[in-house]
Amino acid sequence: MKLNYTIDCRHCGSHTEYSATVYYRTLSAEEVERKMHIDTECAMRCPVCRYRLNTTEADFRSQVHITREA
């Protein structure tokens, strides 16, 4: 299964797309996003401007969007 995710940075307005291959039972993108714990102590940053994306879990979920590809 392939997960495609996009980062829409609120700070600089950049739109960055990534994809990753996941090797476990098939989950929908909604299930992955629901089960995913967002660490707010270790900074995750925008690849363009280095703005911190995960100050809160809600802040991260509003800027990072996941879609599933079979």
mmCIF file as gemmi writes it, N, C-alpha and C atoms, coordinates in Angstrom:
data_model
loop_
_atom_site.group_PDB
_atom_site.id
_atom_site.type_symbol
_atom_site.label_atom_id
_atom_site.label_alt_id
_atom_site.label_comp_id
_atom_site.label_asym_id
_atom_site.label_entity_id
_atom_site.label_seq_id
_atom_site.pdbx_PDB_ins_code
_atom_site.Cartn_x
_atom_site.Cartn_y
_atom_site.Cartn_z
_atom_site.occupancy
_atom_site.B_iso_or_equiv
_atom_site.pdbx_formal_charge
_atom_site.auth_seq_id
_atom_site.auth_asym_id
_atom_site.pdbx_PDB_model_num
ATOM 1 N N . MET Axp A 1 ? 0.85 -1.168 0 1 0 ? 1 A 1
ATOM 2 C CA . MET Axp A 1 ? 0 0 0 1 0 ? 1 A 1
ATOM 3 C C . MET Axp A 1 ? 0.896 1.232 0 1 0 ? 1 A 1
ATOM 4 N N . LYS Axp A 2 ? 0.464 2.235 -0.696 1 0 ? 2 A 1
ATOM 5 C CA . LYS Axp A 2 ? 1.227 3.468 -0.784 1 0 ? 2 A 1
ATOM 6 C C . LYS Axp A 2 ? 0.414 4.592 -0.144 1 0 ? 2 A 1
ATOM 7 N N . LEU Axp A 3 ? 1.049 5.355 0.718 1 0 ? 3 A 1
ATOM 8 C CA . LEU Axp A 3 ? 0.41 6.516 1.313 1 0 ? 3 A 1
ATOM 9 C C . LEU Axp A 3 ? 0.995 7.762 0.668 1 0 ? 3 A 1
ATOM 10 N N . ASN Axp A 4 ? 0.134 8.603 0.174 1 0 ? 4 A 1
ATOM 11 C CA . ASN Axp A 4 ? 0.554 9.887 -0.371 1 0 ? 4 A 1
ATOM 12 C C . ASN Axp A 4 ? 0.129 10.944 0.621 1 0 ? 4 A 1
ATOM 13 N N . TYR Axp A 5 ? 1.032 11.848 0.93 1 0 ? 5 A 1
ATOM 14 C CA . TYR Axp A 5 ? 0.632 12.907 1.829 1 0 ? 5 A 1
ATOM 15 C C . TYR Axp A 5 ? 1.163 14.232 1.338 1 0 ? 5 A 1
ATOM 16 N N . THR Axp A 6 ? 0.404 15.252 1.628 1 0 ? 6 A 1
ATOM 17 C CA . THR Axp A 6 ? 0.762 16.605 1.214 1 0 ? 6 A 1
ATOM 18 C C . THR Axp A 6 ? 0.88 17.476 2.447 1 0 ? 6 A 1
ATOM 19 N N . ILE Axp A 7 ? 1.801 18.41 2.381 1 0 ? 7 A 1
ATOM 20 C CA . ILE Axp A 7 ? 1.973 19.399 3.439 1 0 ? 7 A 1
ATOM 21 C C . ILE Axp A 7 ? 1.576 20.741 2.858 1 0 ? 7 A 1
ATOM 22 N N . ASP Axp A 8 ? 0.576 21.346 3.456 1 0 ? 8 A 1
ATOM 23 C CA . ASP Axp A 8 ? 0.154 22.698 3.089 1 0 ? 8 A 1
ATOM 24 C C . ASP Axp A 8 ? 0.52 23.609 4.249 1 0 ? 8 A 1
ATOM 25 N N . CYS Axp A 9 ? 1.687 24.204 4.184 1 0 ? 9 A 1
ATOM 26 C CA . CYS Axp A 9 ? 2.199 25.015 5.283 1 0 ? 9 A 1
ATOM 27 C C . CYS Axp A 9 ? 1.406 26.307 5.408 1 0 ? 9 A 1
ATOM 28 N N . ARG Axp A 10 ? 0.904 26.543 6.586 1 0 ? 10 A 1
ATOM 29 C CA . ARG Axp A 10 ? 0.151 27.759 6.868 1 0 ? 10 A 1
ATOM 30 C C . ARG Axp A 10 ? 1.064 28.978 6.918 1 0 ? 10 A 1
ATOM 31 N N . HIS Axp A 11 ? 2.331 28.762 7.265 1 0 ? 11 A 1
ATOM 32 C CA . HIS Axp A 11 ? 3.258 29.871 7.447 1 0 ? 11 A 1
ATOM 33 C C . HIS Axp A 11 ? 3.731 30.459 6.121 1 0 ? 11 A 1
ATOM 34 N N . CYS Axp A 12 ? 4.227 29.602 5.205 1 0 ? 12 A 1
ATOM 35 C CA . CYS Axp A 12 ? 4.768 30.108 3.938 1 0 ? 12 A 1
ATOM 36 C C . CYS Axp A 12 ? 3.853 29.847 2.747 1 0 ? 12 A 1
ATOM 37 N N . GLY Axp A 13 ? 2.815 29.02 2.935 1 0 ? 13 A 1
ATOM 38 C CA . GLY Axp A 13 ? 1.882 28.739 1.856 1 0 ? 13 A 1
ATOM 39 C C . GLY Axp A 13 ? 2.359 27.698 0.86 1 0 ? 13 A 1
ATOM 40 N N . SER Axp A 14 ? 3.48 27.034 1.134 1 0 ? 14 A 1
ATOM 41 C CA . SER Axp A 14 ? 3.999 26.036 0.197 1 0 ? 14 A 1
ATOM 42 C C . SER Axp A 14 ? 3.139 24.775 0.206 1 0 ? 14 A 1
ATOM 43 N N . HIS Axp A 15 ? 3.163 24.061 -0.906 1 0 ? 15 A 1
ATOM 44 C CA . HIS Axp A 15 ? 2.438 22.802 -1.076 1 0 ? 15 A 1
ATOM 45 C C . HIS Axp A 15 ? 3.468 21.76 -1.483 1 0 ? 15 A 1
ATOM 46 N N . THR Axp A 16 ? 3.735 20.793 -0.597 1 0 ? 16 A 1
ATOM 47 C CA . THR Axp A 16 ? 4.746 19.767 -0.839 1 0 ? 16 A 1
ATOM 48 C C . THR Axp A 16 ? 4.078 18.405 -0.824 1 0 ? 16 A 1
ATOM 49 N N . GLU Axp A 17 ? 4.419 17.552 -1.791 1 0 ? 17 A 1
ATOM 50 C CA . GLU Axp A 17 ? 3.835 16.212 -1.874 1 0 ? 17 A 1
ATOM 51 C C . GLU Axp A 17 ? 4.901 15.151 -1.651 1 0 ? 17 A 1
ATOM 52 N N . TYR Axp A 18 ? 4.537 14.115 -0.883 1 0 ? 18 A 1
ATOM 53 C CA . TYR Axp A 18 ? 5.415 12.98 -0.599 1 0 ? 18 A 1
ATOM 54 C C . TYR Axp A 18 ? 4.622 11.698 -0.779 1 0 ? 18 A 1
ATOM 55 N N . SER Axp A 19 ? 5.336 10.578 -0.905 1 0 ? 19 A 1
ATOM 56 C CA . SER Axp A 19 ? 4.678 9.278 -0.89 1 0 ? 19 A 1
ATOM 57 C C . SER Axp A 19 ? 5.569 8.299 -0.149 1 0 ? 19 A 1
ATOM 58 N N . ALA Axp A 20 ? 4.929 7.305 0.488 1 0 ? 20 A 1
ATOM 59 C CA . ALA Axp A 20 ? 5.653 6.292 1.241 1 0 ? 20 A 1
ATOM 60 C C . ALA Axp A 20 ? 4.957 4.961 1.046 1 0 ? 20 A 1
ATOM 61 N N . THR Axp A 21 ? 5.731 3.896 0.966 1 0 ? 21 A 1
ATOM 62 C CA . THR Axp A 21 ? 5.173 2.556 0.859 1 0 ? 21 A 1
ATOM 63 C C . THR Axp A 21 ? 5.065 1.972 2.259 1 0 ? 21 A 1
ATOM 64 N N . VAL Axp A 22 ? 3.902 1.413 2.569 1 0 ? 22 A 1
ATOM 65 C CA . VAL Axp A 22 ? 3.641 0.853 3.89 1 0 ? 22 A 1
ATOM 66 C C . VAL Axp A 22 ? 3.372 -0.63 3.731 1 0 ? 22 A 1
ATOM 67 N N . TYR Axp A 23 ? 4.037 -1.462 4.536 1 0 ? 23 A 1
ATOM 68 C CA . TYR Axp A 23 ? 3.927 -2.914 4.409 1 0 ? 23 A 1
ATOM 69 C C . TYR Axp A 23 ? 3.178 -3.531 5.583 1 0 ? 23 A 1
ATOM 70 N N . TYR Axp A 24 ? 1.935 -3.242 5.739 1 0 ? 24 A 1
ATOM 71 C CA . TYR Axp A 24 ? 1.093 -3.908 6.726 1 0 ? 24 A 1
ATOM 72 C C . TYR Axp A 24 ? -0.306 -4.004 6.177 1 0 ? 24 A 1
ATOM 73 N N . ARG Axp A 25 ? -1.184 -4.626 6.925 1 0 ? 25 A 1
ATOM 74 C CA . ARG Axp A 25 ? -2.527 -4.857 6.398 1 0 ? 25 A 1
ATOM 75 C C . ARG Axp A 25 ? -3.131 -3.564 5.86 1 0 ? 25 A 1
ATOM 76 N N . THR Axp A 26 ? -3.969 -3.712 4.902 1 0 ? 26 A 1
ATOM 77 C CA . THR Axp A 26 ? -4.535 -2.56 4.226 1 0 ? 26 A 1
ATOM 78 C C . THR Axp A 26 ? -5.465 -1.776 5.147 1 0 ? 26 A 1
ATOM 79 N N . LEU Axp A 27 ? -5.153 -0.518 5.3 1 0 ? 27 A 1
ATOM 80 C CA . LEU Axp A 27 ? -5.984 0.395 6.073 1 0 ? 27 A 1
ATOM 81 C C . LEU Axp A 27 ? -6.4 1.536 5.156 1 0 ? 27 A 1
ATOM 82 N N . SER Axp A 28 ? -7.539 2.087 5.429 1 0 ? 28 A 1
ATOM 83 C CA . SER Axp A 28 ? -7.939 3.265 4.666 1 0 ? 28 A 1
ATOM 84 C C . SER Axp A 28 ? -7.149 4.461 5.188 1 0 ? 28 A 1
ATOM 85 N N . ALA Axp A 29 ? -7.081 5.514 4.417 1 0 ? 29 A 1
ATOM 86 C CA . ALA Axp A 29 ? -6.362 6.714 4.845 1 0 ? 29 A 1
ATOM 87 C C . ALA Axp A 29 ? -6.976 7.274 6.124 1 0 ? 29 A 1
ATOM 88 N N . GLU Axp A 30 ? -8.292 7.161 6.25 1 0 ? 30 A 1
ATOM 89 C CA . GLU Axp A 30 ? -8.967 7.665 7.442 1 0 ? 30 A 1
ATOM 90 C C . GLU Axp A 30 ? -8.552 6.857 8.675 1 0 ? 30 A 1
ATOM 91 N N . GLU Axp A 31 ? -8.433 5.532 8.517 1 0 ? 31 A 1
ATOM 92 C CA . GLU Axp A 31 ? -8.008 4.678 9.631 1 0 ? 31 A 1
ATOM 93 C C . GLU Axp A 31 ? -6.572 4.989 10.036 1 0 ? 31 A 1
ATOM 94 N N . VAL Axp A 32 ? -5.726 5.175 9.06 1 0 ? 32 A 1
ATOM 95 C CA . VAL Axp A 32 ? -4.333 5.503 9.355 1 0 ? 32 A 1
ATOM 96 C C . VAL Axp A 32 ? -4.268 6.823 10.102 1 0 ? 32 A 1
ATOM 97 N N . GLU Axp A 33 ? -4.99 7.826 9.611 1 0 ? 33 A 1
ATOM 98 C CA . GLU Axp A 33 ? -4.961 9.138 10.241 1 0 ? 33 A 1
ATOM 99 C C . GLU Axp A 33 ? -5.563 9.095 11.642 1 0 ? 33 A 1
ATOM 100 N N . ARG Axp A 34 ? -6.618 8.298 11.832 1 0 ? 34 A 1
ATOM 101 C CA . ARG Axp A 34 ? -7.263 8.185 13.14 1 0 ? 34 A 1
ATOM 102 C C . ARG Axp A 34 ? -6.358 7.5 14.15 1 0 ? 34 A 1
ATOM 103 N N . LYS Axp A 35 ? -5.62 6.47 13.714 1 0 ? 35 A 1
ATOM 104 C CA . LYS Axp A 35 ? -4.764 5.705 14.616 1 0 ? 35 A 1
ATOM 105 C C . LYS Axp A 35 ? -3.402 6.356 14.825 1 0 ? 35 A 1
ATOM 106 N N . MET Axp A 36 ? -3.045 7.286 13.972 1 0 ? 36 A 1
ATOM 107 C CA . MET Axp A 36 ? -1.729 7.89 14.027 1 0 ? 36 A 1
ATOM 108 C C . MET Axp A 36 ? -1.618 8.853 15.213 1 0 ? 36 A 1
ATOM 109 N N . HIS Axp A 37 ? -0.638 8.611 16.062 1 0 ? 37 A 1
ATOM 110 C CA . HIS Axp A 37 ? -0.372 9.506 17.182 1 0 ? 37 A 1
ATOM 111 C C . HIS Axp A 37 ? 0.602 10.57 16.71 1 0 ? 37 A 1
ATOM 112 N N . ILE Axp A 38 ? 0.303 11.807 16.965 1 0 ? 38 A 1
ATOM 113 C CA . ILE Axp A 38 ? 1.168 12.905 16.551 1 0 ? 38 A 1
ATOM 114 C C . ILE Axp A 38 ? 2.011 13.34 17.743 1 0 ? 38 A 1
ATOM 115 N N . ASP Axp A 39 ? 3.311 13.18 17.62 1 0 ? 39 A 1
ATOM 116 C CA . ASP Axp A 39 ? 4.22 13.618 18.675 1 0 ? 39 A 1
ATOM 117 C C . ASP Axp A 39 ? 4.349 15.132 18.605 1 0 ? 39 A 1
ATOM 118 N N . THR Axp A 40 ? 4.065 15.816 19.702 1 0 ? 40 A 1
ATOM 119 C CA . THR Axp A 40 ? 4.161 17.278 19.701 1 0 ? 40 A 1
ATOM 120 C C . THR Axp A 40 ? 5.416 17.776 20.415 1 0 ? 40 A 1
ATOM 121 N N . GLU Axp A 41 ? 6.238 16.854 20.933 1 0 ? 41 A 1
ATOM 122 C CA . GLU Axp A 41 ? 7.464 17.271 21.613 1 0 ? 41 A 1
ATOM 123 C C . GLU Axp A 41 ? 8.639 17.376 20.65 1 0 ? 41 A 1
ATOM 124 N N . CYS Axp A 42 ? 8.731 16.45 19.697 1 0 ? 42 A 1
ATOM 125 C CA . CYS Axp A 42 ? 9.79 16.478 18.693 1 0 ? 42 A 1
ATOM 126 C C . CYS Axp A 42 ? 9.262 17.249 17.477 1 0 ? 42 A 1
ATOM 127 N N . ALA Axp A 43 ? 9.954 18.292 17.077 1 0 ? 43 A 1
ATOM 128 C CA . ALA Axp A 43 ? 9.453 19.169 16.022 1 0 ? 43 A 1
ATOM 129 C C . ALA Axp A 43 ? 9.434 18.503 14.653 1 0 ? 43 A 1
ATOM 130 N N . MET Axp A 44 ? 8.306 18.614 13.951 1 0 ? 44 A 1
ATOM 131 C CA . MET Axp A 44 ? 8.194 18.24 12.544 1 0 ? 44 A 1
ATOM 132 C C . MET Axp A 44 ? 8.078 19.565 11.793 1 0 ? 44 A 1
ATOM 133 N N . ARG Axp A 45 ? 8.888 19.733 10.791 1 0 ? 45 A 1
ATOM 134 C CA . ARG Axp A 45 ? 8.974 21.048 10.15 1 0 ? 45 A 1
ATOM 135 C C . ARG Axp A 45 ? 8.633 21.02 8.667 1 0 ? 45 A 1
ATOM 136 N N . CYS Axp A 46 ? 8.187 22.163 8.18 1 0 ? 46 A 1
ATOM 137 C CA . CYS Axp A 46 ? 7.932 22.355 6.754 1 0 ? 46 A 1
ATOM 138 C C . CYS Axp A 46 ? 9.268 22.241 6.031 1 0 ? 46 A 1
ATOM 139 N N . PRO Axp A 47 ? 9.33 21.461 4.933 1 0 ? 47 A 1
ATOM 140 C CA . PRO Axp A 47 ? 10.598 21.315 4.217 1 0 ? 47 A 1
ATOM 141 C C . PRO Axp A 47 ? 11.053 22.587 3.502 1 0 ? 47 A 1
ATOM 142 N N . VAL Axp A 48 ? 10.162 23.543 3.327 1 0 ? 48 A 1
ATOM 143 C CA . VAL Axp A 48 ? 10.518 24.778 2.614 1 0 ? 48 A 1
ATOM 144 C C . VAL Axp A 48 ? 10.994 25.868 3.575 1 0 ? 48 A 1
ATOM 145 N N . CYS Axp A 49 ? 10.168 26.207 4.568 1 0 ? 49 A 1
ATOM 146 C CA . CYS Axp A 49 ? 10.497 27.335 5.444 1 0 ? 49 A 1
ATOM 147 C C . CYS Axp A 49 ? 10.937 26.917 6.845 1 0 ? 49 A 1
ATOM 148 N N . ARG Axp A 50 ? 10.866 25.603 7.146 1 0 ? 50 A 1
ATOM 149 C CA . ARG Axp A 50 ? 11.271 25.053 8.441 1 0 ? 50 A 1
ATOM 150 C C . ARG Axp A 50 ? 10.342 25.464 9.586 1 0 ? 50 A 1
ATOM 151 N N . TYR Axp A 51 ? 9.142 25.951 9.274 1 0 ? 51 A 1
ATOM 152 C CA . TYR Axp A 51 ? 8.143 26.277 10.292 1 0 ? 51 A 1
ATOM 153 C C . TYR Axp A 51 ? 7.667 24.996 10.963 1 0 ? 51 A 1
ATOM 154 N N . ARG Axp A 52 ? 7.478 25.01 12.261 1 0 ? 52 A 1
ATOM 155 C CA . ARG Axp A 52 ? 7.052 23.819 13.001 1 0 ? 52 A 1
ATOM 156 C C . ARG Axp A 52 ? 5.592 23.509 12.709 1 0 ? 52 A 1
ATOM 157 N N . LEU Axp A 53 ? 5.336 22.292 12.225 1 0 ? 53 A 1
ATOM 158 C CA . LEU Axp A 53 ? 3.987 21.876 11.83 1 0 ? 53 A 1
ATOM 159 C C . LEU Axp A 53 ? 3.181 21.262 12.968 1 0 ? 53 A 1
ATOM 160 N N . ASN Axp A 54 ? 3.839 20.772 14.005 1 0 ? 54 A 1
ATOM 161 C CA . ASN Axp A 54 ? 3.13 20.007 15.021 1 0 ? 54 A 1
ATOM 162 C C . ASN Axp A 54 ? 3.153 20.649 16.402 1 0 ? 54 A 1
ATOM 163 N N . THR Axp A 55 ? 2.832 21.916 16.481 1 0 ? 55 A 1
ATOM 164 C CA . THR Axp A 55 ? 2.732 22.532 17.803 1 0 ? 55 A 1
ATOM 165 C C . THR Axp A 55 ? 1.594 21.893 18.595 1 0 ? 55 A 1
ATOM 166 N N . THR Axp A 56 ? 0.513 21.542 17.895 1 0 ? 56 A 1
ATOM 167 C CA . THR Axp A 56 ? -0.58 20.762 18.483 1 0 ? 56 A 1
ATOM 168 C C . THR Axp A 56 ? -0.982 19.694 17.467 1 0 ? 56 A 1
ATOM 169 N N . GLU Axp A 57 ? -1.677 18.669 17.934 1 0 ? 57 A 1
ATOM 170 C CA . GLU Axp A 57 ? -2.128 17.607 17.034 1 0 ? 57 A 1
ATOM 171 C C . GLU Axp A 57 ? -3.113 18.164 16 1 0 ? 57 A 1
ATOM 172 N N . ALA Axp A 58 ? -4.003 19.033 16.426 1 0 ? 58 A 1
ATOM 173 C CA . ALA Axp A 58 ? -4.976 19.635 15.505 1 0 ? 58 A 1
ATOM 174 C C . ALA Axp A 58 ? -4.274 20.489 14.446 1 0 ? 58 A 1
ATOM 175 N N . ASP Axp A 59 ? -3.249 21.218 14.847 1 0 ? 59 A 1
ATOM 176 C CA . ASP Axp A 59 ? -2.481 22.049 13.922 1 0 ? 59 A 1
ATOM 177 C C . ASP Axp A 59 ? -1.818 21.177 12.857 1 0 ? 59 A 1
ATOM 178 N N . PHE Axp A 60 ? -1.241 20.042 13.273 1 0 ? 60 A 1
ATOM 179 C CA . PHE Axp A 60 ? -0.604 19.122 12.333 1 0 ? 60 A 1
ATOM 180 C C . PHE Axp A 60 ? -1.625 18.554 11.348 1 0 ? 60 A 1
ATOM 181 N N . ARG Axp A 61 ? -2.761 18.074 11.86 1 0 ? 61 A 1
ATOM 182 C CA . ARG Axp A 61 ? -3.78 17.47 11.003 1 0 ? 61 A 1
ATOM 183 C C . ARG Axp A 61 ? -4.379 18.471 10.007 1 0 ? 61 A 1
ATOM 184 N N . SER Axp A 62 ? -4.376 19.746 10.352 1 0 ? 62 A 1
ATOM 185 C CA . SER Axp A 62 ? -4.908 20.739 9.409 1 0 ? 62 A 1
ATOM 186 C C . SER Axp A 62 ? -3.922 21.063 8.288 1 0 ? 62 A 1
ATOM 187 N N . GLN Axp A 63 ? -2.632 20.756 8.48 1 0 ? 63 A 1
ATOM 188 C CA . GLN Axp A 63 ? -1.627 21.084 7.47 1 0 ? 63 A 1
ATOM 189 C C . GLN Axp A 63 ? -1.104 19.874 6.702 1 0 ? 63 A 1
ATOM 190 N N . VAL Axp A 64 ? -1.27 18.663 7.241 1 0 ? 64 A 1
ATOM 191 C CA . VAL Axp A 64 ? -0.779 17.459 6.593 1 0 ? 64 A 1
ATOM 192 C C . VAL Axp A 64 ? -1.981 16.576 6.24 1 0 ? 64 A 1
ATOM 193 N N . HIS Axp A 65 ? -2.107 16.207 4.963 1 0 ? 65 A 1
ATOM 194 C CA . HIS Axp A 65 ? -3.255 15.451 4.48 1 0 ? 65 A 1
ATOM 195 C C . HIS Axp A 65 ? -2.759 14.143 3.86 1 0 ? 65 A 1
ATOM 196 N N . ILE Axp A 66 ? -3.41 13.014 4.239 1 0 ? 66 A 1
ATOM 197 C CA . ILE Axp A 66 ? -2.981 11.695 3.813 1 0 ? 66 A 1
ATOM 198 C C . ILE Axp A 66 ? -4.033 11.078 2.89 1 0 ? 66 A 1
ATOM 199 N N . THR Axp A 67 ? -3.575 10.495 1.79 1 0 ? 67 A 1
ATOM 200 C CA . THR Axp A 67 ? -4.454 9.727 0.917 1 0 ? 67 A 1
ATOM 201 C C . THR Axp A 67 ? -3.833 8.356 0.684 1 0 ? 67 A 1
ATOM 202 N N . ARG Axp A 68 ? -4.662 7.366 0.424 1 0 ? 68 A 1
ATOM 203 C CA . ARG Axp A 68 ? -4.195 5.983 0.264 1 0 ? 68 A 1
ATOM 204 C C . ARG Axp A 68 ? -4.286 5.574 -1.199 1 0 ? 68 A 1
ATOM 205 N N . GLU Axp A 69 ? -3.262 4.863 -1.65 1 0 ? 69 A 1
ATOM 206 C CA . GLU Axp A 69 ? -3.232 4.328 -3.01 1 0 ? 69 A 1
ATOM 207 C C . GLU Axp A 69 ? -2.97 2.833 -2.902 1 0 ? 69 A 1
ATOM 208 N N . ALA Axp A 70 ? -3.789 2.028 -3.55 1 0 ? 70 A 1
ATOM 209 C CA . ALA Axp A 70 ? -3.655 0.571 -3.436 1 0 ? 70 A 1
ATOM 210 C C . ALA Axp A 70 ? -2.378 0.043 -4.028 1 0 ? 70 A 1
